[in-house]
Every structure is written in C-alpha cells, then in structure tokens.
Amino acid sequence: MSFRTVAVMLFDGIPLFEASVPIAVFGERREGLPEFDTRAVSAEGGPVRTDIGITLAAPYDLDAVEDADLVVVPTWRNPSGPAPAAEALEALRRAHQRGATVVGLCLGTFVLAAAGLLDGRGATTHWRYTGLLAASHPRVEVRPGVLYVDEGDVLTSAGSAAGIDLCLHLVRRTYGPETANQIARSLVVPPHRAGGQAQYIDHPVPPPSTGDPIGETLEWALRHLDRELTVDVLSARAAMSRRTFDRRFRAVTGTTPAQWLLHQRVLQAQRLLETTREPVERVARSVGFASAVALRPHFRRRVGVSPTAYRETFGTVPGGTAPEGIVPGGTAPGGIAPGAEAATSPAP
C-alpha cells in the first residue's frame, strides 16, 4: 500500500531528536522523489514542549490523523508513567481500522501498545525498555535484538537512530530501493544497517562474587580466557567434583560453564575490537578461539554483525583493520537474519 499523507503525532515532553526523525525522512522536498504531505500533529492539543524546554508549534490537531495514510508516533515521554490520553489512543485505533499504516518509533511503541495495536504481534523498542514493554504489555511479542519489526500495517523500531532505519525501510518497501537510497544519501546515513540493536547494548563483564570457590574460579577464568578452559579444569580450580561444580555454577550464573565462557569470550573480543588495533585473528586467539574463523559465527550470533564490522562502528583506535564486506546472512539475536533482518514480517 502506498502512502502520501503522513501524520506525525507529537506528545508533550518528548525528546527533540526523536520527534524530528520522521519529519526529516518524509517532510523534506527532494527533486525527483515522491512528495509527502507531512503533518506535525499536537496529540494533546496546543504547543508541544520538548524535554529540554523548546516549544514546537505543531500546526495540526488530531483531526489531521483521520485521513492520513501513514501515522507515526516518534516517541513517548515516560514509558513507566500514565498512558497517553484516550483521545490520542482512539485516533490511532480509528486510523488502523480504516487501513492506515501505523508506526511506533523508539518509545512510541508504548503508545501503540497502550492502544492495543500490538496485541499478538511482534514489536521492539529501545533496548533499555524491552523488559518494561514485555512486563507492562504481556500480549505483545517483544523482540529485543532487532532494529525494527515489520508486521505489515503496524511497525515498530528500537532506539533513536533505528527510527531512521524503519522509515527508510517503509520507503524501500513502498517505493523501491533506489528511492530509499536517495533519501538516505540526502540524510548522509546508510540505507540499511547490518545486524540488530544487540550490537549497541552494553554488556560489561560482571564482577564475580568473591569469597567462595565459584566466585574465585569465575574471576580466575576471566583472567585466563586464552587458555583451554574445560569444566574439568574449572572444577579442579574450585576444588570440587565436576558434578558439584556444575550444579553450583548453574545456581550462581543461571547457565552452563560452557555457555558462560563463550559469552565472556565474545564480550572480551568486543572490548579488544573497540580499544586495540590487534588483527581479528590475534583477538580471537587471545580470548580462547582457535582462529578468527572460529570466532566469527559466535560473534555474529550474539552481536549481530561480524567482528570487523563491529570494529568499524565502535573502534576507538584509529587505523584499525581493513573493512570486511557485510554480506546479508547469518542470524542476528532473536532469530532475525541481517538484511531484511530487522524486518520480521513482509519483506520489502
């Protein structure tokens, strides 16, 4: 379904950047590209005051939603606070019922969930709030590891910049890749990012408990990730039988020794890719993998992109390794394949 009229619902107290994302994609006139009738809508009436005190004079009220082809909620002020006003939620429901495409960007997902539009559907939001979304809206199938979720007539995105990804995806889905690529170039952003939002989530190496054999063994293992660390090696270090060690390890960490070690090795590889210029091969060996080839599938499965692509985005030391081509394929967190990876329903 094509769209020409875009209503952007703005609520009081929202961040300015998130509010501007759909307007930047759909509101600018670009020669040779589709023109959209983009309407900035005050969802609660009157001027919209942003979270830093800048006041926006939105020229439209909720009546402008009634004939919009695409309705976008770019964000919401407080996902743990009261739900939006009933009038705004009803406007979203009516728009959806008459066939409009409805989009929630970042915390705007919570507004769509409050309207009941996500019940029984897949959805995502900023990684900090996926747990809250799942807890407060148990009928929503929360997918925390992706940049956006496409359910056809209802779409949701992760954090701030993922809103751009979703809007470009909508253009690509409706008007084709060349149109989406031209808009992306005008915004100086990539037409499509590889991987999911798991690559942006900070997973610090947890400080292990001390004063007990399991805690001391965890701490020792973190300092010796380059070694071959079998369960027998760890249980001997803890002076326990393998069976006792495995039972107590699961009680402390909630997982198996093998899975814990694999996770810690990937985390340490992330840190080294961010902070050093060491070749990926050397990074892999220093955290206990036989080679870069052995590291790559585990890294991609947990982070969503290859080690080299991750360094390109997050490396803080100039002069890192040469870029590696990002080839669609593999599986990002949550079972989403990079490419249409961030979209989990209809492909463009």
DOLOKE-763405 format. One line per field, with one value per residue (C-alpha): residue number from 0; y negated, z, x negated; residue in three letters. Coordinates in pm, 1 decimal. Example, Ala and Ser with C-alpha at 12.3 -4.5 7.8 and 13.67 -1.06 7.14 Angstrom:
% residues 2
k = 0	1
c2 = 450.0	106.0
c3 = 780.0	714.0
c1 = -1230.0	-1367.0
r = ALA	SER
% end
This chain:
% residues 348
k = 0	1	2	3	4	5	6	7	8	9	10	11	12	13	14	15	16	17	18	19	20	21	22	23	24	25	26	27	28	29	30	31	32	33	34	35	36	37	38	39	40	41	42	43	44	45	46	47	48	49	50	51	52	53	54	55	56	57	58	59	60	61	62	63	64	65	66	67	68	69	70	71	72	73	74	75	76	77	78	79	80	81	82	83	84	85	86	87	88	89	90	91	92	93	94	95	96	97	98	99	100	101	102	103	104	105	106	107	108	109	110	111	112	113	114	115	116	117	118	119	120	121	122	123	124	125	126	127	128	129	130	131	132	133	134	135	136	137	138	139	140	141	142	143	144	145	146	147	148	149	150	151	152	153	154	155	156	157	158	159	160	161	162	163	164	165	166	167	168	169	170	171	172	173	174	175	176	177	178	179	180	181	182	183	184	185	186	187	188	189	190	191	192	193	194	195	196	197	198	199	200	201	202	203	204	205	206	207	208	209	210	211	212	213	214	215	216	217	218	219	220	221	222	223	224	225	226	227	228	229	230	231	232	233	234	235	236	237	238	239	240	241	242	243	244	245	246	247	248	249	250	251	252	253	254	255	256	257	258	259	260	261	262	263	264	265	266	267	268	269	270	271	272	273	274	275	276	277	278	279	280	281	282	283	284	285	286	287	288	289	290	291	292	293	294	295	296	297	298	299	300	301	302	303	304	305	306	307	308	309	310	311	312	313	314	315	316	317	318	319	320	321	322	323	324	325	326	327	328	329	330	331	332	333	334	335	336	337	338	339	340	341	342	343	344	345	346	347
c2 = 0.0	-337.5	-641.7	-1014.0	-1173.9	-1128.0	-1233.2	-1260.8	-1254.4	-1467.1	-1445.8	-1695.0	-1627.0	-1425.9	-1445.9	-1679.6	-1441.7	-1157.6	-1398.8	-1512.7	-1169.6	-1100.1	-1467.8	-1454.6	-1147.1	-1235.8	-1613.0	-1737.5	-1804.5	-1623.5	-1668.8	-1363.9	-1179.4	-1128.4	-1422.9	-1352.8	-1567.4	-1555.8	-1688.9	-1765.7	-1683.3	-1800.8	-1482.4	-1659.1	-1998.8	-2324.8	-2378.2	-2076.1	-2133.8	-1910.3	-1757.6	-2039.6	-2318.8	-2400.6	-2458.0	-2340.8	-2499.0	-2191.5	-2321.8	-2024.6	-1859.4	-1502.2	-1568.9	-1554.9	-1185.1	-1095.8	-1080.1	-1006.7	-707.7	-672.3	-762.2	-782.0	-810.5	-908.0	-865.2	-894.5	-1087.7	-824.9	-453.4	-377.1	-662.4	-705.9	-603.8	-867.8	-1042.4	-835.1	-1071.5	-1006.9	-629.8	-628.6	-829.6	-561.2	-281.3	-450.2	-512.4	-148.1	-23.1	-221.6	-82.1	-331.4	-203.7	-283.1	-317.3	-348.0	-463.3	-405.3	-469.4	-537.2	-159.5	-203.9	-429.5	-168.5	97.6	-116.2	-147.3	233.7	234.0	464.8	741.2	1073.2	904.2	878.3	544.4	382.3	66.3	-81.1	198.5	32.0	68.2	403.6	568.2	299.3	338.2	713.0	670.9	396.0	540.1	919.8	977.5	816.5	1046.5	838.5	886.3	712.4	788.2	615.3	262.2	274.6	510.9	500.9	654.2	519.4	247.3	193.2	135.4	56.6	-37.6	-28.6	-334.9	-679.7	-615.5	-291.9	-515.9	-632.7	-269.1	-190.9	-499.8	-418.0	-58.7	-185.3	-390.6	-92.5	136.8	-101.5	-293.3	-69.2	-62.7	-344.7	-595.0	-484.1	-506.4	-860.5	-974.8	-804.0	-982.9	-1319.2	-1247.6	-1115.0	-787.0	-427.0	-297.6	9.6	104.5	460.5	652.1	568.1	349.7	613.8	465.6	137.8	288.7	251.0	585.5	511.8	810.8	868.2	855.2	1212.5	1287.6	1327.0	1525.2	1851.9	2112.0	2042.5	1665.6	1704.0	1951.2	1711.5	1433.1	1657.3	1773.5	1413.1	1352.2	1664.1	1670.0	1750.4	2093.9	2412.8	2391.1	2714.6	2797.1	3034.2	2751.9	2515.6	2774.0	2865.6	2497.3	2475.8	2799.1	2960.1	3264.2	3193.5	3271.5	3045.6	2765.3	2782.3	2771.3	2476.9	2294.4	2308.5	2184.7	1882.4	1786.6	1935.3	2103.8	2377.2	2326.6	2369.4	2106.1	1865.3	1898.4	1849.3	1534.4	1392.6	1463.4	1274.6	985.5	965.5	980.2	682.6	484.8	563.8	473.6	141.6	45.6	203.7	234.5	602.4	810.0	1006.6	1329.3	1224.8	1101.5	1436.9	1633.9	1405.1	1479.9	1854.3	1919.6	2124.0	1863.5	1567.2	1815.3	1989.6	1657.9	1513.9	1726.5	1695.0	1321.2	1268.6	1480.5	1276.4	929.3	937.0	836.5	968.2	873.4	644.5	468.1	422.2	262.1	29.2	-102.6	-101.1	-102.5	-394.0	-346.6	-496.1	-280.8	45.4	333.7	300.7	314.8	651.0	675.0	703.7	983.5	1048.3	1381.2	1545.3	1492.8	1189.9	1205.1	1309.6	1524.5	1229.1	1257.5	937.6	781.7	800.0	884.4	602.1	664.7	975.0	985.2	875.4	833.2	509.1
c3 = 0.0	-98.3	124.6	61.9	374.1	686.0	1030.9	1297.8	1645.7	1891.8	2267.3	2530.8	2700.0	2419.7	2304.0	2009.9	1803.3	1807.5	1718.9	1411.4	1267.2	1058.6	960.2	829.6	617.3	490.8	531.4	305.8	-61.6	-278.3	-654.4	-849.8	-539.2	-402.0	-207.9	115.1	283.4	625.0	915.4	1259.5	1492.6	1852.5	2007.4	2325.1	2185.6	2192.7	2164.0	2218.1	2482.5	2438.4	2723.1	2710.2	2710.9	2339.7	2238.6	1899.2	1740.0	1574.4	1316.7	1325.1	1584.8	1599.3	1318.5	1078.3	1162.2	1024.9	656.5	691.6	503.9	749.5	1119.1	1307.3	1682.6	1703.2	2079.5	2418.8	2726.0	3000.8	2931.7	3301.4	3358.4	3278.6	2936.7	2669.6	2666.2	2545.6	2251.7	2108.7	2151.2	1987.8	1692.3	1642.0	1660.3	1407.5	1170.8	1187.7	1145.3	824.7	677.3	761.2	838.2	1199.3	1321.3	1667.5	1680.6	1991.6	2294.3	2060.8	2072.1	2418.2	2273.4	2012.8	2284.3	2503.1	2207.1	2180.5	1830.7	1924.3	2096.2	1947.1	1728.9	1728.1	1836.5	1962.3	2138.4	2280.7	2441.9	2783.2	2784.8	2620.1	2961.4	3070.5	2746.7	2799.3	3163.2	3108.6	2787.7	2816.6	2499.7	2290.1	2145.1	2234.1	2010.3	2187.8	1949.5	1629.2	1488.0	1379.5	1333.7	1029.4	1089.3	767.4	879.6	1217.4	1252.7	1550.0	1589.0	1850.2	1976.9	1824.9	1508.8	1440.8	1367.4	1057.4	962.3	989.4	794.5	514.3	521.8	469.7	171.1	33.9	83.1	-89.3	-349.0	-406.4	-301.8	-528.3	-371.3	-22.4	-114.9	-248.2	70.4	276.3	79.6	134.9	509.7	498.1	663.3	547.4	350.4	570.9	874.4	930.0	1241.9	1524.9	1831.8	2034.2	1899.2	2077.7	2415.5	2677.2	2844.6	3093.8	3226.1	3558.3	3876.7	4008.7	4367.8	4586.1	4900.0	4764.4	4529.8	4242.0	4254.0	4271.8	3984.1	3769.6	3842.5	3754.8	3432.8	3320.8	3354.8	3153.1	2867.0	2624.8	2782.4	2717.0	2999.8	3025.0	3301.1	3442.7	3459.2	3629.5	3875.7	3972.9	4026.1	4257.2	4433.8	4360.9	4178.8	3827.3	3922.6	4229.8	4039.3	3752.6	3992.7	4193.1	3878.3	3735.3	4064.5	4065.8	3696.9	3564.5	3277.3	3199.1	3228.7	2852.0	2768.5	3029.1	2891.0	2533.6	2633.0	2824.5	2533.3	2292.5	2539.2	2573.7	2196.1	2172.0	2415.7	2225.9	1892.6	2041.8	2210.5	2019.4	1666.3	1705.7	1398.5	1437.7	1421.8	1724.4	1910.0	1852.0	1987.3	2287.9	2405.8	2354.3	1997.1	1763.3	1486.6	1354.4	1155.5	1479.3	1648.3	1365.4	1385.9	1765.7	1747.8	1473.7	1656.1	1975.7	1840.0	1502.0	1283.0	1206.0	1427.1	1158.6	1101.1	1476.9	1493.7	1207.1	1414.4	1766.5	1732.9	1921.0	1798.0	1451.2	1181.1	1250.8	1009.7	656.2	615.4	567.8	337.0	521.9	347.4	431.2	602.5	937.0	1227.1	1446.6	1804.5	1820.0	1508.0	1266.1	957.6	874.0	552.6	590.6	930.4	1114.7	948.7	1071.1	860.2	498.3	303.5	103.0
c1 = 0.0	-141.9	-117.9	-124.6	20.5	-193.1	-69.2	-339.7	-182.9	-382.1	-330.2	-437.0	-771.0	-930.8	-1296.0	-1352.3	-1568.3	-1318.3	-1037.4	-1229.4	-1317.3	-1002.8	-981.9	-1340.4	-1263.2	-915.7	-891.9	-1171.4	-1104.7	-1359.5	-1373.1	-1263.7	-1138.4	-787.7	-648.1	-463.7	-201.8	-367.3	-163.1	-305.8	-18.0	16.0	152.8	262.6	359.9	167.0	-210.4	-436.4	-702.5	-1008.1	-1206.4	-1464.8	-1210.1	-1197.5	-835.4	-708.7	-403.7	-251.3	-2.8	235.5	457.8	586.6	834.4	537.0	493.3	834.8	732.4	358.9	217.4	-70.8	-56.8	-386.2	-435.1	-804.4	-841.7	-672.2	-773.9	-757.6	-710.9	-662.3	-414.8	-46.4	81.8	149.9	486.9	781.4	841.6	495.1	526.7	867.9	733.7	467.9	723.8	953.1	662.3	561.4	918.1	966.7	643.9	368.4	19.2	-71.1	-430.4	-584.8	-946.5	-1158.1	-933.1	-641.6	-598.9	-448.2	-177.2	-83.3	-82.7	146.2	383.1	393.2	245.8	-41.2	155.5	49.2	-212.0	-589.0	-734.7	-1051.7	-1162.9	-1483.1	-1685.6	-1670.7	-1292.7	-1224.0	-1184.9	-939.7	-744.8	-714.9	-611.8	-356.5	-209.5	-228.2	-23.8	-298.9	-567.2	-873.0	-1178.7	-1467.5	-1753.8	-1636.2	-1640.3	-1277.4	-984.4	-756.2	-413.7	-268.2	-26.5	-194.9	-570.3	-793.9	-1159.6	-1432.4	-1623.2	-1652.3	-1855.4	-1666.8	-1368.9	-1554.3	-1614.8	-1245.3	-1133.7	-1378.2	-1253.5	-898.3	-1011.9	-1204.7	-907.2	-668.2	-871.6	-1172.7	-1538.4	-1656.7	-1415.9	-1516.8	-1885.2	-1845.9	-1674.2	-1945.1	-2215.6	-2047.1	-2044.0	-2403.3	-2303.9	-2345.1	-2044.5	-2041.4	-2246.6	-2358.3	-2269.8	-2035.0	-2038.6	-2223.9	-2548.0	-2465.4	-2380.8	-2648.9	-2723.4	-3002.2	-3191.5	-3016.7	-3224.3	-3211.1	-3129.1	-3434.5	-3497.3	-3364.4	-3516.7	-3275.4	-3331.7	-3707.6	-3702.6	-3497.8	-3742.2	-4036.6	-3868.8	-3812.1	-4186.7	-4272.9	-4024.3	-4307.2	-4350.5	-4156.0	-3903.6	-3709.6	-3463.4	-3723.9	-3979.7	-3731.8	-3602.3	-3958.0	-4035.5	-3732.8	-3838.8	-3503.1	-3382.3	-3261.8	-2902.3	-2904.2	-3076.0	-2828.0	-2532.1	-2666.6	-2780.5	-2428.5	-2285.2	-2517.5	-2513.4	-2190.6	-2371.9	-2625.1	-3001.8	-3041.9	-2779.2	-2914.8	-3268.0	-3151.3	-2962.1	-3259.2	-3493.1	-3269.5	-3239.9	-3616.9	-3655.0	-3418.6	-3633.7	-3953.8	-3796.6	-3683.9	-4009.5	-4300.9	-4438.4	-4515.9	-4417.8	-4097.0	-4298.0	-4502.7	-4196.2	-4028.6	-4324.3	-4365.7	-4012.2	-4031.2	-3916.0	-4134.1	-4109.2	-3913.0	-3705.5	-3607.6	-3519.7	-3311.4	-2989.4	-2968.5	-3032.0	-2774.4	-2516.5	-2547.0	-2623.0	-2452.1	-2749.7	-3095.7	-3394.6	-3536.6	-3203.8	-3173.7	-3519.9	-3425.1	-3134.2	-3276.1	-3654.4	-3811.5	-4169.0	-4245.3	-4396.8	-4219.6	-4190.6	-4059.6	-3680.2	-3521.9	-3222.5	-2894.7	-2713.4	-2347.6	-2312.9	-2358.5	-2126.0	-2106.3	-1980.9	-1618.6	-1647.4	-1643.3	-1861.2	-2054.0	-1926.6	-1551.9	-1693.2	-1544.2	-1210.9	-1037.3	-725.2	-672.9	-994.3	-1031.9
r = MET	SER	PHE	ARG	THR	VAL	ALA	VAL	MET	LEU	PHE	ASP	GLY	ILE	PRO	LEU	PHE	GLU	ALA	SER	VAL	PRO	ILE	ALA	VAL	PHE	GLY	GLU	ARG	ARG	GLU	GLY	LEU	PRO	GLU	PHE	ASP	THR	ARG	ALA	VAL	SER	ALA	GLU	GLY	GLY	PRO	VAL	ARG	THR	ASP	ILE	GLY	ILE	THR	LEU	ALA	ALA	PRO	TYR	ASP	LEU	ASP	ALA	VAL	GLU	ASP	ALA	ASP	LEU	VAL	VAL	VAL	PRO	THR	TRP	ARG	ASN	PRO	SER	GLY	PRO	ALA	PRO	ALA	ALA	GLU	ALA	LEU	GLU	ALA	LEU	ARG	ARG	ALA	HIS	GLN	ARG	GLY	ALA	THR	VAL	VAL	GLY	LEU	CYS	LEU	GLY	THR	PHE	VAL	LEU	ALA	ALA	ALA	GLY	LEU	LEU	ASP	GLY	ARG	GLY	ALA	THR	THR	HIS	TRP	ARG	TYR	THR	GLY	LEU	LEU	ALA	ALA	SER	HIS	PRO	ARG	VAL	GLU	VAL	ARG	PRO	GLY	VAL	LEU	TYR	VAL	ASP	GLU	GLY	ASP	VAL	LEU	THR	SER	ALA	GLY	SER	ALA	ALA	GLY	ILE	ASP	LEU	CYS	LEU	HIS	LEU	VAL	ARG	ARG	THR	TYR	GLY	PRO	GLU	THR	ALA	ASN	GLN	ILE	ALA	ARG	SER	LEU	VAL	VAL	PRO	PRO	HIS	ARG	ALA	GLY	GLY	GLN	ALA	GLN	TYR	ILE	ASP	HIS	PRO	VAL	PRO	PRO	PRO	SER	THR	GLY	ASP	PRO	ILE	GLY	GLU	THR	LEU	GLU	TRP	ALA	LEU	ARG	HIS	LEU	ASP	ARG	GLU	LEU	THR	VAL	ASP	VAL	LEU	SER	ALA	ARG	ALA	ALA	MET	SER	ARG	ARG	THR	PHE	ASP	ARG	ARG	PHE	ARG	ALA	VAL	THR	GLY	THR	THR	PRO	ALA	GLN	TRP	LEU	LEU	HIS	GLN	ARG	VAL	LEU	GLN	ALA	GLN	ARG	LEU	LEU	GLU	THR	THR	ARG	GLU	PRO	VAL	GLU	ARG	VAL	ALA	ARG	SER	VAL	GLY	PHE	ALA	SER	ALA	VAL	ALA	LEU	ARG	PRO	HIS	PHE	ARG	ARG	ARG	VAL	GLY	VAL	SER	PRO	THR	ALA	TYR	ARG	GLU	THR	PHE	GLY	THR	VAL	PRO	GLY	GLY	THR	ALA	PRO	GLU	GLY	ILE	VAL	PRO	GLY	GLY	THR	ALA	PRO	GLY	GLY	ILE	ALA	PRO	GLY	ALA	GLU	ALA	ALA	THR	SER	PRO	ALA	PRO
% end
